Amino acid sequence: ELQTMMKVLFLVLCSGILQFSLVAYRLRYFNDPKESLNWTDAKQYCVEEGGSLLSLHDEEEERMILNYTNHDLMFWLGLKKKDNDTLFWSNGEIVNFTKSTVNISDLDQLCEAFENGSWKGVNCSEEKAFMCKNGENFVLVDDVERNWCQARQHCRTHFSDLASIMDEQQNEDLRQKSRGKNVWIGFQHDNYEWADKSCSTFRTISDSSDTFRGTCVSLHNDGSELNWDLIECNNTKSVVCYKGNVRIIVIKEPKTWEDALNYCEARHSRFLWIEDEEDQKAVGQWLNFTVTGSLKHLWIGLRQSSVFGFWIWSDRIANYKNWENGKQPEMALFRHCGVIDAKIFEWSGEDCKLMLPFLCEED
């Protein structure tokens, strides 16, 4: 622990620089629905507000927006048919070499998996090992399994990007590197794209759900679910923008603080941390519209140094504070790990061995 603390102390000295370089909103925060605009103006309006038109990544996020918006509201989703059908690798290069047999219908989304030299289009939400590219070298990642979007994010964080294959020789190199495993490569088939250029494997609209009436997607809150609809982009609908790109993930399965930390790092990006008032607002908004019933406290990535007594996130001192009753906990025998209250969003210290639900974050 001493080594970690010394690193934190060093970072505290640099925290002025850190503070200065932080973006206004880090965690996703949703603005109140605004006036009716057409899709293109809605997209531009959100950009001018410093955000992006709404994107959705999973059922939990869809449920949050259902609870957040008023019954009967009709509003834009930032999903629109692409203007052209040029195929690109995830690193932005045009696909010139391919062994793909995929021919998607209008609303399908399929991602290429590679096995023993052959390619196959499969559901992008499947979890698999994956092949990254680092410069010209292929790197197999098989100690974790991810959906296609998570695999892409992992490769971009640790290497260059998901693997792209330029010719038969590279296809053979990848076959040898993949050791017979079924792995993601950086090729996604999708006729639609998000206004914020984000990656999402979540889609509940399909060809059977409607006759094609347009190329933009709107949502209708009918009180029990969000109905997705394809309509002409020059219609006017309400606008929901969001700021921040890091998603909040609620894990309801109780774990100790240490196990929660390991789970977040293995399955998502990291344990949730709250760096400033904007982070705190985003967490409060998320819990307010997603957490129901008996959940009282959730672990966050905050712990107390048993050596120095101050509270830290994984690599920095907690400068911004939102302690219960405005009072930071004293040094205690057991309560060295941080929780957030699910109703009033204040923090307190708890015994790290307690089994509690927790919050992760996903880039």
N, C-alpha and C positions, 0 to 999 in steps of 0.2 A: 504493500500500500504506500510506503514511503516514496517509492519511485514515482508512482502516479501523482502523489501530492507535489513532488518537486516539479513535475511537468506542469501541473496546474498552476503552481506559484509563478513559473516562468510565463505561462499564458496570461496570467492576471496582469503582469507588467505590460504585455502587448495588447491588453483588452481595449485600450483606447483605439487602436488600429482596427481591432475586430469590430467594435461597436460601429465605427464609422463606415465600414464596408458592408454592413448588413442591409439587405433589401427591406423595404417597408413591411411587406407581408411575406412571411416564409411559409406558414401553414395556410391551407386553403380556407378562405373566409368569403362567405356569400353575401352579396349586396341585396338590399330589398328590391323586389321587382319594380321596374320602371315602365314608363310610357310605351305605347305601341309603336313599333318601327318595323320596316321590312328587314329581312335577314341581313343584308349587306350593311345597312345603317346600324343595325343592332350590334354587329361585329365591331364596327368602327366606334360606336358609342362606348363599348366596353374597353376598347384600347385607350380611348381618350380618358377614361376613368382610371387608367392604370391597371386594368385587369384584362380578362378574356371572357368571351361568351361561354356559357355553361357547358362543361363536358361531364360525362358520367363514366365511372370506372368499375362499379360493382353494384350489387343489389342494396348494400348498406347505404351507399351514396344516393341511390335512387329513392330509398325510403326516407332518407334525411330531407331530400328536396320535396318529397310528397308532404311531409310534416311541416316543412318550412313555408311552402306556398299555400295560398288560400284555395279553398274548394272552388272548383269551376274555373280556375285561372288557366288561360292558354298562353304558352310562352315558348320562345325559341330554344332549341338545343343547338349547340355549336357544331352540328354535323351536317355536311353538305356533300353532294356528289362531286367528284373531282372533275375539273375542267377538261383534262385529257387522260388518255389511258396508257401513257408511257409507264413502263415498269422500272422501279428503282430498287436497289439494295438499300438496306437500312442506313448505310453510310453515305447515301446520296448518289452513288454511281449508277448509271443506267445499266439495266440487265441486258447484256449482249449474248452471254453464254447461259444456256438453261437446259436442264433435263426435266423440267416441270411438265406434268400432264394436266395441270389444274385449269379448269375453265369455269370460273365462278359465275353464278347468276347475280342479278343486280345487287342484292343486299347481303350476300354471303361475305364472310371474312374467313380466309384460310391462310395458314402459315406453313412454310416448307420445313419438313423434317427430313433429315439425311440419315440413311442407314446403308452401310456397305456399298456406297457409291451411287445408290439410287435415291431419288427425291420423292416425297409424298406430301400432298397438301392435307393438313389436319386442322382440327379446331384449335384456334390460337390460345384458348384458355387451358388446354392440357398442360400438365407440368412435366417437364423433361430435363435431362442434362442438355448442355448446349456447347456450341463451338464459338469461341471468340477469335478475333484477329488482333494481333499486336504487331503493327507494321505489316510485314509480309508473312509473319508466322502465325500458324493456327495454334490455339490454346484450348484444350478440352477442359471444360468445367463439369465434373460429374459427382462432386461431393455434395452438391445441392441440386434440387430440381425446381424449375421455375416455369411460369407461363411465358409466352413469347415476349410480352412487353417487359416483364421483370428480368428476363434473360438479357434483353437489349440494354436495359438500364445497368445491369451488373457488368456487362462487357464495357459499356461506356465509362463506368466508374473506375474499373480496374485495368482495362486494356484500351483498345481503340473503339471497337464496335463488334456486333455479331459478325460471323464469318460471311464474306462474299467470295464467290467462286468465278474466276475470270475465264478459265479454259479447262480443257480435259486434264492437263497436268495438275492443276490445283485441285480438281475433283478427286484425282488419285491420291494426292498428298493428304487431303482431308479424310479420305477413306482409311488410310493407314493411321492417321492421328486419332480417329474416332474409335478405333479398336472394336468395331462391330456394334457399337452402341447406337441407339436411336437418339439423335441430337437435333436441336433447333439450329437453323442457319438464318442469315439476315434477309429473308425474302418473305414479304407478306403480300397476299392478294386482297385488295380491298378497293372497291369503287368509290368509297366515301372517305372523307378526311375531316379531322376536327379543326375548328377555327384556331385553336391554340397550338396546333401541330403535336398535341400529346398523343400518347399511345394507350389505347384501351381495347381490351378483348371483350368488353361488355356490350351486348347488343340484343335488345328484345324485339326489334322489328324484323319481320321476315317477308319474303315475297308473297306468302300466302295471306299476310295480314291485311292487305289492301290492294286495290288497283292503283297503278302508279299515276299520281296526280301532280307530281312535282319532284324537285331535286333537293329540297331542304326539309329538315325534320323539326316538327313542333311537338310539344308535350301538352297534354290536357290532364289537369288534376281533377279526377272525377270523385274524389273523396275517399276512395279505397285504393286506387292505384294511379300510376302515371301512364296514360295511353300515348304511345308514339304514333305519329302520323306523318306521311310524306305529302308535302304540299308545295305549291309554287312559292318561290322565294320572295315574290313581290307582295305577298300577303303581309298584313301588319299583325304582330303579336307582341305581348309583353316581353320584357328583356330581363334576364337574370344574369348578372356578371359575377365573376369571382376573382379574388386576388390570391397570390401565393400558389406555389406548385407542389408543396409537400402535403400529402394526404394523411389524415388522422385515422388510425385503425383501432377499433375497440375489440379487444379479445376477452370474451366473457368467461372462458374456461379458467378457473382460479389456479394460480401458481405462486410459489414464493417469489420474492423480488429477484433473486439470482436466476431462477429458472425463467422468469419473465424476460429478463435481460437477454438470456441466451436464445429464447424463442424469437424475440424481435429481431435479433441480429441474424438468426438463421432463416427466418421466414419472410422478413420485411427488410427495411433499411436499418432501423435502429429503434431503441427505446425512445419514447417521446420525451422531449425536453422543451422547456418554456423559457425562452431567452428574453422576451420583452412583453410589453402590454399588448402588442398585436397578436403574438402567439397565445397569450392568455385569453384574449377575446375570441380567437378562432376555436380554442379548445372549449370554452364556455358555450359558444354557439353550437358546436358539434354535439356536445353532451346534452344540451338542452333539447335538441330535436331527434336524438337517436336513443338515448339511454332511458329505459322505462322500468317501472316495477321496483324490485327490491335492491337494485345496485346502490350501495352507499358510498363506497370508496374504491378507487382504482389506483394501482401502482403507476407512478411515472418514473422517469430515469433519474431520480434525485436521491442522493444519499449523503450521509454525514460522515466526515472523516473522524475515525475514532482516535486519530493522532492529534489533529489540529482543531477539530470541533466545528469547522465551517462546512457548509452544505455545498455539494458540487454536482454538476451534470457530468457526463462521461469524461470531458476534458477541460472543463472550465468551472470557475466558481459561479454560484448562483447570484448574479448581481441584481437582477430583477427579482422581486419577492412578492408572494401573495399568501402569506401565512395566515392561518386561522387566528382571528382576533388581532391581526396585525403584529403578532409576536412570534419571533423565531424560536423554535424549541431549544431548550438548554441541552447540554450533554446529558444523555440518559444511558441507562445500562443496556437497554434493548432497542429503543425506537430510533434506529439509525437509517431508516429508508422512508422515502417520501411517497405520500398518497395525495390524490386530489378528491375533494368531495364532489360526488356526482350531481348534486343539486345546487350548491352555492359556489362551487369551483375554487374553494380555498384549499390550501395545502396544510398538511400536518405530518408528523413523524409517526411511523408505526414499526412494530417488530418485523424485521426482514423475513422471518420464517413463517409469517402469516400467509395463508393461501387466499389470494385476492385476484379479481379480474384486473386487466391492465391496458395501457395504451401504447401502441407502437406508432411509428410513422413510416411512410413509404414515399420515396422520391418519385 
